[in-house]
Amino acid sequence: MTTHFPGRWIGGATLVLGPVVLCAGYLLRHLSTITALTPQQRAWAEARPFAAYGQLLAYASDPALLTLAYAIFALGALALFPAFVALAQRVGGGLAFWGATLLVAGLFARLYFAGADQTAFQLTEVLGPGQATNAIMREYVDISYGPWRVPVWASAGQYAGSLLLAVAAWRSGVFGTARAVMVLLAGGTWMGVLKGASIPDVLVTGLLCVALVPLGVRMLQDRLTIPAGRPKVLSW
């Protein structure tokens, strides 16, 4: 039994729940926008240069549904923190640890963006959707980048980190080629404030579930095997 953080139970549980909850968050963010907006409103939002216009309008139309979707998404990002650490501990080596560190930095950025999202939504309650949208979009770049652009630089960790961790997991034999590619694809999803989710986002996060959930189940069952080393190019 491992004594390293996050341990067998937390690591196994978050490897199972983290990607599933995040996938549900993507799906809810996609469906909530469709549900909250009329066809005419969706057409107007799609003609705007940023997804933020449509997200603010959707919140004004159905605040409870949008709040639920964004909350589930934030919970998924939070749960992936110990999940990625557990995966790196399982893989071992500097490449995996660098990959997990960069991925966790990307998750911290997601939580910053979640706070900015919530602030923007609350402004629509105080100022009304029209005035709030105008104020937010005037400052959208500075809001999205954050102080000293720390969040936007941290968000880049997701892309580099998923590559490093996927390669390390493949080289160690913990994942075959297919599951390593699934981790890599999931690392390519968007980052930022008031972003709209799409079906491709749901699908690639579903692939992350396929890659991580079985490992989490085996960890919970204490049935992890010793990695066999670098697998074949065509491997699971």
Summary of the structure (lengths in Angstrom):
residues: 236
radius of gyration: 18.9
end to end distance: 25.4
largest distance: 59.5
contacts: 823
relative contact order: 0.17
helix: 78%
strand: 0%
